Amino acid sequence: INGHLAEKGLMMREGTIVDATLIAAPPSTKNKDGKRDPEMHQSKKSNDWHFGMKAHIGVDAASGLVHTVVGTAGNVADVTQAHA
């Protein structure tokens, strides 16, 4: 996304809003391998547990343009943990 913005002569220089959304995956082990997808993990939101991944999305606070999207396992609390 940053490359696309750079091609247009745009660059994010102000504040960023980061949010994460859960992407559900089937928790069942009733597949040919008898296993869950190893890249998917559980995550608790409020009092509910979800199985899958998270998409961490960075948006420029002033313009509303999305400039970063990072996918992580569901148990990653924030995007900085994904790069640790």
Biopython code that builds the backbone (N, CA, C, O; Angstrom):
import numpy as np
from Bio.PDB.StructureBuilder import StructureBuilder

atoms = [
    (1, "ILE", "N", (0.829, -1.187, 0.000)),
    (1, "ILE", "CA", (0.000, 0.000, 0.000)),
    (1, "ILE", "C", (0.868, 1.244, 0.000)),
    (1, "ILE", "O", (0.585, 2.203, -0.717)),
    (2, "ASN", "N", (1.941, 1.232, 0.814)),
    (2, "ASN", "CA", (2.825, 2.401, 0.832)),
    (2, "ASN", "C", (3.441, 2.655, -0.540)),
    (2, "ASN", "O", (3.606, 3.806, -0.945)),
    (3, "GLY", "N", (3.784, 1.571, -1.262)),
    (3, "GLY", "CA", (4.337, 1.718, -2.605)),
    (3, "GLY", "C", (3.341, 2.346, -3.564)),
    (3, "GLY", "O", (3.698, 3.207, -4.369)),
    (4, "HIS", "N", (2.092, 1.912, -3.476)),
    (4, "HIS", "CA", (1.036, 2.469, -4.327)),
    (4, "HIS", "C", (0.848, 3.959, -4.036)),
    (4, "HIS", "O", (0.715, 4.763, -4.958)),
    (5, "LEU", "N", (0.837, 4.324, -2.750)),
    (5, "LEU", "CA", (0.694, 5.739, -2.399)),
    (5, "LEU", "C", (1.891, 6.549, -2.896)),
    (5, "LEU", "O", (1.726, 7.670, -3.377)),
    (6, "ALA", "N", (3.092, 5.985, -2.780)),
    (6, "ALA", "CA", (4.296, 6.688, -3.246)),
    (6, "ALA", "C", (4.227, 6.937, -4.752)),
    (6, "ALA", "O", (4.652, 7.995, -5.218)),
    (7, "GLU", "N", (3.698, 5.981, -5.521)),
    (7, "GLU", "CA", (3.533, 6.165, -6.965)),
    (7, "GLU", "C", (2.622, 7.343, -7.280)),
    (7, "GLU", "O", (2.776, 7.997, -8.312)),
    (8, "LYS", "N", (1.679, 7.607, -6.394)),
    (8, "LYS", "CA", (0.741, 8.715, -6.569)),
    (8, "LYS", "C", (1.260, 10.014, -5.966)),
    (8, "LYS", "O", (0.586, 11.043, -6.002)),
    (9, "GLY", "N", (2.488, 9.950, -5.402)),
    (9, "GLY", "CA", (3.071, 11.142, -4.798)),
    (9, "GLY", "C", (2.532, 11.431, -3.403)),
    (9, "GLY", "O", (2.633, 12.559, -2.920)),
    (10, "LEU", "N", (1.958, 10.415, -2.748)),
    (10, "LEU", "CA", (1.390, 10.591, -1.421)),
    (10, "LEU", "C", (2.245, 9.895, -0.367)),
    (10, "LEU", "O", (2.873, 8.872, -0.640)),
    (11, "MET", "N", (2.262, 10.455, 0.832)),
    (11, "MET", "CA", (2.993, 9.845, 1.928)),
    (11, "MET", "C", (2.260, 10.155, 3.233)),
    (11, "MET", "O", (1.826, 11.286, 3.454)),
    (12, "MET", "N", (2.127, 9.156, 4.085)),
    (12, "MET", "CA", (1.489, 9.367, 5.376)),
    (12, "MET", "C", (2.477, 10.011, 6.338)),
    (12, "MET", "O", (3.561, 9.475, 6.570)),
    (13, "ARG", "N", (2.109, 11.154, 6.895)),
    (13, "ARG", "CA", (3.003, 11.870, 7.802)),
    (13, "ARG", "C", (2.350, 12.201, 9.132)),
    (13, "ARG", "O", (3.038, 12.634, 10.056)),
    (14, "GLU", "N", (1.059, 12.013, 9.258)),
    (14, "GLU", "CA", (0.341, 12.396, 10.465)),
    (14, "GLU", "C", (-0.024, 11.165, 11.274)),
    (14, "GLU", "O", (0.524, 10.084, 11.056)),
    (15, "GLY", "N", (-0.934, 11.328, 12.190)),
    (15, "GLY", "CA", (-1.344, 10.258, 13.090)),
    (15, "GLY", "C", (-1.988, 9.087, 12.384)),
    (15, "GLY", "O", (-2.587, 9.230, 11.319)),
    (16, "THR", "N", (-1.854, 7.923, 13.000)),
    (16, "THR", "CA", (-2.412, 6.698, 12.459)),
    (16, "THR", "C", (-3.357, 6.074, 13.472)),
    (16, "THR", "O", (-3.062, 6.033, 14.666)),
    (17, "ILE", "N", (-4.480, 5.594, 12.994)),
    (17, "ILE", "CA", (-5.413, 4.819, 13.796)),
    (17, "ILE", "C", (-5.195, 3.357, 13.423)),
    (17, "ILE", "O", (-5.233, 3.009, 12.243)),
    (18, "VAL", "N", (-4.964, 2.497, 14.419)),
    (18, "VAL", "CA", (-4.764, 1.073, 14.162)),
    (18, "VAL", "C", (-5.889, 0.308, 14.835)),
    (18, "VAL", "O", (-6.186, 0.517, 16.011)),
    (19, "ASP", "N", (-6.506, -0.573, 14.078)),
    (19, "ASP", "CA", (-7.564, -1.417, 14.612)),
    (19, "ASP", "C", (-7.337, -2.826, 14.093)),
    (19, "ASP", "O", (-6.666, -3.025, 13.081)),
    (20, "ALA", "N", (-7.897, -3.797, 14.788)),
    (20, "ALA", "CA", (-7.781, -5.183, 14.352)),
    (20, "ALA", "C", (-9.173, -5.770, 14.205)),
    (20, "ALA", "O", (-10.078, -5.472, 14.985)),
    (21, "THR", "N", (-9.325, -6.605, 13.197)),
    (21, "THR", "CA", (-10.581, -7.308, 13.003)),
    (21, "THR", "C", (-10.302, -8.799, 12.946)),
    (21, "THR", "O", (-9.277, -9.226, 12.414)),
    (22, "LEU", "N", (-11.205, -9.580, 13.487)),
    (22, "LEU", "CA", (-11.037, -11.032, 13.493)),
    (22, "LEU", "C", (-11.514, -11.620, 12.175)),
    (22, "LEU", "O", (-12.548, -11.220, 11.640)),
    (23, "ILE", "N", (-10.749, -12.574, 11.657)),
    (23, "ILE", "CA", (-11.108, -13.306, 10.450)),
    (23, "ILE", "C", (-11.319, -14.750, 10.889)),
    (23, "ILE", "O", (-10.365, -15.443, 11.242)),
    (24, "ALA", "N", (-12.556, -15.194, 10.867)),
    (24, "ALA", "CA", (-12.899, -16.521, 11.386)),
    (24, "ALA", "C", (-12.364, -17.634, 10.491)),
    (24, "ALA", "O", (-12.292, -17.497, 9.270)),
    (25, "ALA", "N", (-11.991, -18.745, 11.138)),
    (25, "ALA", "CA", (-11.565, -19.959, 10.447)),
    (25, "ALA", "C", (-12.308, -21.127, 11.080)),
    (25, "ALA", "O", (-12.676, -21.051, 12.252)),
    (26, "PRO", "N", (-12.535, -22.194, 10.344)),
    (26, "PRO", "CA", (-13.225, -23.335, 10.940)),
    (26, "PRO", "C", (-12.356, -24.008, 12.007)),
    (26, "PRO", "O", (-11.224, -24.399, 11.721)),
    (27, "PRO", "N", (-12.877, -24.149, 13.241)),
    (27, "PRO", "CA", (-12.092, -24.775, 14.302)),
    (27, "PRO", "C", (-12.122, -26.294, 14.251)),
    (27, "PRO", "O", (-11.445, -26.956, 15.038)),
    (28, "SER", "N", (-12.889, -26.841, 13.346)),
    (28, "SER", "CA", (-13.083, -28.281, 13.288)),
    (28, "SER", "C", (-11.806, -29.011, 12.892)),
    (28, "SER", "O", (-10.982, -28.499, 12.134)),
    (29, "THR", "N", (-11.667, -30.218, 13.424)),
    (29, "THR", "CA", (-10.566, -31.100, 13.016)),
    (29, "THR", "C", (-11.095, -32.196, 12.102)),
    (29, "THR", "O", (-10.408, -33.185, 11.845)),
    (30, "LYS", "N", (-12.307, -32.018, 11.617)),
    (30, "LYS", "CA", (-12.922, -33.012, 10.734)),
    (30, "LYS", "C", (-12.543, -32.730, 9.281)),
    (30, "LYS", "O", (-13.393, -32.415, 8.449)),
    (31, "ASN", "N", (-11.267, -32.850, 9.003)),
    (31, "ASN", "CA", (-10.763, -32.686, 7.643)),
    (31, "ASN", "C", (-9.846, -33.863, 7.332)),
    (31, "ASN", "O", (-9.662, -34.735, 8.182)),
    (32, "LYS", "N", (-9.276, -33.907, 6.156)),
    (32, "LYS", "CA", (-8.481, -35.088, 5.779)),
    (32, "LYS", "C", (-7.238, -35.275, 6.652)),
    (32, "LYS", "O", (-6.789, -36.406, 6.841)),
    (33, "ASP", "N", (-6.668, -34.173, 7.192)),
    (33, "ASP", "CA", (-5.485, -34.288, 8.047)),
    (33, "ASP", "C", (-5.850, -34.487, 9.513)),
    (33, "ASP", "O", (-4.999, -34.888, 10.308)),
    (34, "GLY", "N", (-7.101, -34.215, 9.885)),
    (34, "GLY", "CA", (-7.526, -34.347, 11.271)),
    (34, "GLY", "C", (-6.914, -33.303, 12.188)),
    (34, "GLY", "O", (-6.793, -33.532, 13.391)),
    (35, "LYS", "N", (-6.519, -32.141, 11.627)),
    (35, "LYS", "CA", (-5.855, -31.089, 12.396)),
    (35, "LYS", "C", (-6.454, -29.729, 12.068)),
    (35, "LYS", "O", (-7.038, -29.524, 11.004)),
    (36, "ARG", "N", (-6.292, -28.805, 13.012)),
    (36, "ARG", "CA", (-6.640, -27.403, 12.754)),
    (36, "ARG", "C", (-5.507, -26.753, 11.985)),
    (36, "ARG", "O", (-4.376, -27.237, 12.011)),
    (37, "ASP", "N", (-5.800, -25.672, 11.311)),
    (37, "ASP", "CA", (-4.769, -24.911, 10.601)),
    (37, "ASP", "C", (-3.786, -24.360, 11.628)),
    (37, "ASP", "O", (-4.208, -23.640, 12.533)),
    (38, "PRO", "N", (-2.487, -24.668, 11.527)),
    (38, "PRO", "CA", (-1.513, -24.236, 12.541)),
    (38, "PRO", "C", (-1.296, -22.722, 12.593)),
    (38, "PRO", "O", (-0.759, -22.221, 13.582)),
    (39, "GLU", "N", (-1.695, -21.985, 11.565)),
    (39, "GLU", "CA", (-1.530, -20.532, 11.574)),
    (39, "GLU", "C", (-2.686, -19.821, 12.275)),
    (39, "GLU", "O", (-2.615, -18.618, 12.526)),
    (40, "MET", "N", (-3.738, -20.553, 12.588)),
    (40, "MET", "CA", (-4.905, -19.973, 13.242)),
    (40, "MET", "C", (-4.812, -20.213, 14.747)),
    (40, "MET", "O", (-4.295, -21.240, 15.187)),
    (41, "HIS", "N", (-5.310, -19.271, 15.524)),
    (41, "HIS", "CA", (-5.285, -19.392, 16.979)),
    (41, "HIS", "C", (-6.548, -18.792, 17.571)),
    (41, "HIS", "O", (-7.294, -18.085, 16.894)),
    (42, "GLN", "N", (-6.778, -19.086, 18.859)),
    (42, "GLN", "CA", (-7.932, -18.536, 19.550)),
    (42, "GLN", "C", (-7.656, -17.125, 20.024)),
    (42, "GLN", "O", (-6.522, -16.763, 20.336)),
    (43, "SER", "N", (-8.721, -16.335, 20.070)),
    (43, "SER", "CA", (-8.645, -14.969, 20.563)),
    (43, "SER", "C", (-9.928, -14.671, 21.321)),
    (43, "SER", "O", (-11.011, -15.082, 20.904)),
    (44, "LYS", "N", (-9.809, -13.956, 22.435)),
    (44, "LYS", "CA", (-10.985, -13.614, 23.218)),
    (44, "LYS", "C", (-11.362, -12.165, 22.953)),
    (44, "LYS", "O", (-10.531, -11.264, 23.062)),
    (45, "LYS", "N", (-12.624, -11.952, 22.603)),
    (45, "LYS", "CA", (-13.167, -10.612, 22.388)),
    (45, "LYS", "C", (-14.387, -10.496, 23.285)),
    (45, "LYS", "O", (-15.357, -11.235, 23.120)),
    (46, "SER", "N", (-14.339, -9.576, 24.226)),
    (46, "SER", "CA", (-15.344, -9.482, 25.291)),
    (46, "SER", "C", (-15.306, -10.791, 26.056)),
    (46, "SER", "O", (-14.257, -11.153, 26.591)),
    (47, "ASN", "N", (-16.406, -11.505, 26.125)),
    (47, "ASN", "CA", (-16.418, -12.802, 26.811)),
    (47, "ASN", "C", (-16.518, -13.967, 25.841)),
    (47, "ASN", "O", (-16.764, -15.099, 26.257)),
    (48, "ASP", "N", (-16.330, -13.703, 24.551)),
    (48, "ASP", "CA", (-16.464, -14.737, 23.529)),
    (48, "ASP", "C", (-15.108, -15.110, 22.959)),
    (48, "ASP", "O", (-14.248, -14.254, 22.752)),
    (49, "TRP", "N", (-14.928, -16.414, 22.706)),
    (49, "TRP", "CA", (-13.705, -16.908, 22.081)),
    (49, "TRP", "C", (-13.947, -17.097, 20.589)),
    (49, "TRP", "O", (-15.002, -17.576, 20.174)),
    (50, "HIS", "N", (-12.953, -16.713, 19.788)),
    (50, "HIS", "CA", (-13.015, -16.845, 18.333)),
    (50, "HIS", "C", (-11.763, -17.574, 17.874)),
    (50, "HIS", "O", (-10.713, -17.463, 18.507)),
    (51, "PHE", "N", (-11.865, -18.321, 16.777)),
    (51, "PHE", "CA", (-10.735, -19.056, 16.215)),
    (51, "PHE", "C", (-10.451, -18.517, 14.827)),
    (51, "PHE", "O", (-11.351, -18.452, 13.990)),
    (52, "GLY", "N", (-9.206, -18.129, 14.573)),
    (52, "GLY", "CA", (-8.844, -17.640, 13.250)),
    (52, "GLY", "C", (-7.634, -16.741, 13.274)),
    (52, "GLY", "O", (-6.677, -16.989, 14.008)),
    (53, "MET", "N", (-7.675, -15.696, 12.474)),
    (53, "MET", "CA", (-6.582, -14.741, 12.335)),
    (53, "MET", "C", (-7.102, -13.344, 12.641)),
    (53, "MET", "O", (-8.304, -13.133, 12.798)),
    (54, "LYS", "N", (-6.169, -12.389, 12.724)),
    (54, "LYS", "CA", (-6.522, -10.979, 12.868)),
    (54, "LYS", "C", (-5.904, -10.195, 11.719)),
    (54, "LYS", "O", (-4.792, -10.484, 11.277)),
    (55, "ALA", "N", (-6.635, -9.211, 11.250)),
    (55, "ALA", "CA", (-6.102, -8.250, 10.291)),
    (55, "ALA", "C", (-5.931, -6.938, 11.050)),
    (55, "ALA", "O", (-6.910, -6.355, 11.517)),
    (56, "HIS", "N", (-4.690, -6.477, 11.173)),
    (56, "HIS", "CA", (-4.380, -5.209, 11.831)),
    (56, "HIS", "C", (-4.299, -4.157, 10.727)),
    (56, "HIS", "O", (-3.488, -4.276, 9.809)),
    (57, "ILE", "N", (-5.131, -3.139, 10.818)),
    (57, "ILE", "CA", (-5.279, -2.174, 9.735)),
    (57, "ILE", "C", (-4.899, -0.784, 10.232)),
    (57, "ILE", "O", (-5.465, -0.296, 11.210)),
    (58, "GLY", "N", (-3.938, -0.141, 9.556)),
    (58, "GLY", "CA", (-3.520, 1.221, 9.883)),
    (58, "GLY", "C", (-4.152, 2.206, 8.925)),
    (58, "GLY", "O", (-4.051, 2.060, 7.707)),
    (59, "VAL", "N", (-4.811, 3.224, 9.490)),
    (59, "VAL", "CA", (-5.519, 4.223, 8.690)),
    (59, "VAL", "C", (-5.009, 5.600, 9.072)),
    (59, "VAL", "O", (-4.849, 5.896, 10.257)),
    (60, "ASP", "N", (-4.751, 6.447, 8.081)),
    (60, "ASP", "CA", (-4.354, 7.823, 8.342)),
    (60, "ASP", "C", (-5.512, 8.544, 9.013)),
    (60, "ASP", "O", (-6.631, 8.539, 8.500)),
    (61, "ALA", "N", (-5.248, 9.162, 10.158)),
    (61, "ALA", "CA", (-6.300, 9.802, 10.950)),
    (61, "ALA", "C", (-6.966, 10.958, 10.211)),
    (61, "ALA", "O", (-8.166, 11.179, 10.370)),
    (62, "ALA", "N", (-6.211, 11.691, 9.411)),
    (62, "ALA", "CA", (-6.767, 12.872, 8.741)),
    (62, "ALA", "C", (-7.549, 12.516, 7.477)),
    (62, "ALA", "O", (-8.652, 13.021, 7.265)),
    (63, "SER", "N", (-6.981, 11.649, 6.642)),
    (63, "SER", "CA", (-7.603, 11.378, 5.335)),
    (63, "SER", "C", (-8.500, 10.153, 5.324)),
    (63, "SER", "O", (-9.378, 10.036, 4.470)),
    (64, "GLY", "N", (-8.286, 9.231, 6.270)),
    (64, "GLY", "CA", (-9.047, 7.986, 6.273)),
    (64, "GLY", "C", (-8.500, 6.943, 5.321)),
    (64, "GLY", "O", (-9.111, 5.886, 5.157)),
    (65, "LEU", "N", (-7.350, 7.211, 4.677)),
    (65, "LEU", "CA", (-6.753, 6.250, 3.755)),
    (65, "LEU", "C", (-6.064, 5.127, 4.509)),
    (65, "LEU", "O", (-5.316, 5.374, 5.455)),
    (66, "VAL", "N", (-6.318, 3.888, 4.090)),
    (66, "VAL", "CA", (-5.635, 2.726, 4.654)),
    (66, "VAL", "C", (-4.220, 2.708, 4.098)),
    (66, "VAL", "O", (-4.028, 2.801, 2.886)),
    (67, "HIS", "N", (-3.217, 2.587, 4.984)),
    (67, "HIS", "CA", (-1.838, 2.542, 4.506)),
    (67, "HIS", "C", (-1.107, 1.284, 4.920)),
    (67, "HIS", "O", (-0.029, 1.011, 4.392)),
    (68, "THR", "N", (-1.655, 0.502, 5.849)),
    (68, "THR", "CA", (-0.980, -0.712, 6.288)),
    (68, "THR", "C", (-2.024, -1.772, 6.628)),
    (68, "THR", "O", (-3.020, -1.488, 7.295)),
    (69, "VAL", "N", (-1.783, -2.997, 6.162)),
    (69, "VAL", "CA", (-2.602, -4.145, 6.551)),
    (69, "VAL", "C", (-1.642, -5.293, 6.836)),
    (69, "VAL", "O", (-0.834, -5.669, 5.987)),
    (70, "VAL", "N", (-1.743, -5.851, 8.056)),
    (70, "VAL", "CA", (-0.883, -6.965, 8.451)),
    (70, "VAL", "C", (-1.766, -8.066, 9.011)),
    (70, "VAL", "O", (-2.601, -7.808, 9.878)),
    (71, "GLY", "N", (-1.594, -9.286, 8.531)),
    (71, "GLY", "CA", (-2.324, -10.431, 9.060)),
    (71, "GLY", "C", (-1.474, -11.162, 10.079)),
    (71, "GLY", "O", (-0.289, -11.401, 9.847)),
    (72, "THR", "N", (-2.078, -11.522, 11.218)),
    (72, "THR", "CA", (-1.365, -12.257, 12.265)),
    (72, "THR", "C", (-2.253, -13.388, 12.775)),
    (72, "THR", "O", (-3.433, -13.473, 12.436)),
    (73, "ALA", "N", (-1.666, -14.247, 13.589)),
    (73, "ALA", "CA", (-2.440, -15.280, 14.268)),
    (73, "ALA", "C", (-3.442, -14.602, 15.193)),
    (73, "ALA", "O", (-3.221, -13.474, 15.633)),
    (74, "GLY", "N", (-4.531, -15.282, 15.484)),
    (74, "GLY", "CA", (-5.590, -14.704, 16.303)),
    (74, "GLY", "C", (-5.182, -14.319, 17.693)),
    (74, "GLY", "O", (-5.811, -13.451, 18.299)),
    (75, "ASN", "N", (-4.134, -14.943, 18.227)),
    (75, "ASN", "CA", (-3.723, -14.658, 19.609)),
    (75, "ASN", "C", (-2.730, -13.510, 19.721)),
    (75, "ASN", "O", (-2.264, -13.220, 20.823)),
    (76, "VAL", "N", (-2.395, -12.857, 18.634)),
    (76, "VAL", "CA", (-1.475, -11.708, 18.671)),
    (76, "VAL", "C", (-2.273, -10.478, 19.072)),
    (76, "VAL", "O", (-3.259, -10.126, 18.424)),
    (77, "ALA", "N", (-1.831, -9.818, 20.162)),
    (77, "ALA", "CA", (-2.577, -8.664, 20.690)),
    (77, "ALA", "C", (-2.423, -7.427, 19.825)),
    (77, "ALA", "O", (-3.396, -6.703, 19.614)),
    (78, "ASP", "N", (-1.226, -7.166, 19.319)),
    (78, "ASP", "CA", (-1.043, -6.014, 18.436)),
    (78, "ASP", "C", (0.019, -6.330, 17.404)),
    (78, "ASP", "O", (0.782, -7.286, 17.543)),
    (79, "VAL", "N", (0.053, -5.522, 16.381)),
    (79, "VAL", "CA", (0.903, -5.784, 15.224)),
    (79, "VAL", "C", (2.403, -5.767, 15.577)),
    (79, "VAL", "O", (3.192, -6.409, 14.883)),
    (80, "THR", "N", (2.806, -5.063, 16.618)),
    (80, "THR", "CA", (4.226, -5.039, 16.969)),
    (80, "THR", "C", (4.689, -6.399, 17.467)),
    (80, "THR", "O", (5.875, -6.710, 17.355)),
    (81, "GLN", "N", (3.790, -7.229, 18.019)),
    (81, "GLN", "CA", (4.152, -8.577, 18.449)),
    (81, "GLN", "C", (4.444, -9.471, 17.262)),
    (81, "GLN", "O", (5.207, -10.429, 17.380)),
    (82, "ALA", "N", (3.845, -9.169, 16.117)),
    (82, "ALA", "CA", (4.034, -10.001, 14.941)),
    (82, "ALA", "C", (5.460, -9.901, 14.411)),
    (82, "ALA", "O", (5.933, -10.806, 13.724)),
    (83, "HIS", "N", (6.131, -8.827, 14.721)),
    (83, "HIS", "CA", (7.490, -8.617, 14.207)),
    (83, "HIS", "C", (8.548, -8.874, 15.266)),
    (83, "HIS", "O", (9.735, -8.671, 15.012)),
    (84, "ALA", "N", (8.139, -9.319, 16.454)),
    (84, "ALA", "CA", (9.096, -9.563, 17.545)),
    (84, "ALA", "C", (9.853, -10.840, 17.334)),
    (84, "ALA", "O", (10.698, -11.199, 18.154)),
]
sb = StructureBuilder()
sb.init_structure("model")
sb.init_model(0)
sb.init_chain("A")
sb.init_seg("    ")
for serial, (resi, resn, name, xyz) in enumerate(atoms, 1):
    if name == "N":
        sb.init_residue(resn, " ", resi, " ")
    sb.init_atom(name, np.array(xyz, "f"), 0.0, 1.0, " ", f" {name:<3s}", serial, name[0])
structure = sb.get_structure()
